[in-house]
Amino acid sequence: MTSFSVVFFNGGLLMVVSGVAALVSYRKHFLNALLSLEFIMLGLFWLLSCVFSGVGVESYFFVFFLTLAACEGALGLSLLVSVVRTHGNDYFNSFSILEC
């Protein structure tokens, strides 16, 4: 690996670690958790593109990964809209397991 690819690899790793730290520490709003998950997916995409660029893998895997990330984002936003319509807010402490 050249020094340029090492910098990109470390940047992607830093993105994933900071996304996990944000997911664990800022658990007040549902929207913050969704944004943290999207940041983790972006960091994973960056890491995978850095690792697979040296191997010479075709780009079909990247398109598939981005498609799954977009579906995950759309599903998260639809859940957010559903929660806001039923509960009136997106606070985690207002959710209850016993509530239908």
N, C-alpha and C positions, 0 to 999 in steps of 0.2 A: 504494500500500500504506500502510495506517495503521501507526502505531508498534507497535501490539499484534501485528499480523500479522508485522511485521519481527522482533519478539522470538521469535515462534513459529518462523519460518523459520530464524533463527540457532540456535535450540535444536535443531531437527532436523538442521541442518548439523553442529553440534557433536556430536550423537549419532552421526552417520555417521562423522565423522573419528575420534572416540574409539574407535568399534567397529573401524575399520580399524587403528588404532594398537594396540589390544589383540590383534587377530588376528595382527599382524606380530610383536609383542614377546613375547607369552606363548604360545610354541609347544611347551610341554612336554607338555601333556595334550590328548587329542582332545576331551574335554568342554569345555575352555576355548575351543577353536576353534569348537565348535558354539554355545556361548553368545555368542561374539563375532559370529558370523554372524546369530544371532537378533536381537542388539542393532542390527546394521546394518539388518536388515529393518524393525525397529520405527522406526528413524530415517528410513528411506526412506518408510515409510508416513506418518510425521509430515510429512515434506517434501512429499510428493504431496498430502496433504490440505490443507496450507497453500496450495500453488500452485493446486490445482484448486478451492478454495473461492471464490476470487475470480472464476473463469471461469464457474462455474455448471454444471459437469459433473455428470451424474447419479451416484448412488452405486454403480452396478453395477460400475464399475471398482474401487472400494475393496473390495467384497465379493470380487471375483475376485483381487485382490492379496492379501488376507488368506487366501483359500483356498490360494493357491500358497505363502504363507509357512507355513501350517500343514502342508501336505504336505512342505515342505522340512524342517521340524522333525521330523516323524514319520519321514521317511527317515533323517535324521541320527541320531536315537535308535536306530533299528533297526540302523544300521551300527555304532553304539557298542556295542550289546548283542552283535552278531556278533563284533566285534573283541575284546571282553572275554572272550567264550566261547572263542575260538580262541587268543588270545595270553596271556590271564590278566591283562592290564592295558591301560591306554589311553595309554601313553607313545608319543610319536612315534618315539623312537629305537629302539624294539623292533620297528618295522615294517621289512620288507625287501622289495625289489622281486623278488628271486630266489625268495622263499618263496611257495608256492602256498596 
